[in-house]
């Protein structure tokens, strides 16, 4: 029990904003059968990507989760818990990744035939060497 409480406090403290931290903000919109992400790219340009979210390592990221159609769930098991996207509402989930890598995400809410293929990637990059957004990031889901 003590270990569980201690781990919960440690994780919660890691995700709390510090005065010097400015969280990156991303808008994640679920639709059948893809996720659309709108964010500010390194350099300041607004970028929209499909099924791939780019976030810097070691920085808090606020994901504003919404949907235009049915209920979906935004879930990146290695980075955070599941948060529902519900029509007419914006939910906020704070995520953070300690190190660069590619993490798998998915919708975990049955939203109709085909929902099992509603997956996305989170590309966590070193803030000192941000990747370029590619055509693959902006492709529509099949």
Number of C-alpha atoms within 10 A of each C-alpha: 6 7 8 9 10 11 12 12 11 11 11 10 11 15 15 12 14 11 6 6 10 12 17 18 17 20 19 26 22 27 18 19 20 21 28 20 23 19 20 14 17 15 7 8 9 10 14 19 21 21 24 25 24 23 25 22 19 16 19 23 22 18 24 19 24 28 22 15 15 16 19 30 22 26 21 21 12 12 16 14 12 17 20 22 27 18 14 9 12 17 14 18 17 18 20 21 22 14 12 16 12 14 17 15 22 22 26 18 19 13 18 12 9 10 17 14 14 22 20 22 18 19 19 22 20 16 14 8 9 15 14 10 15 9 9 11 18 16 12 13 14 6
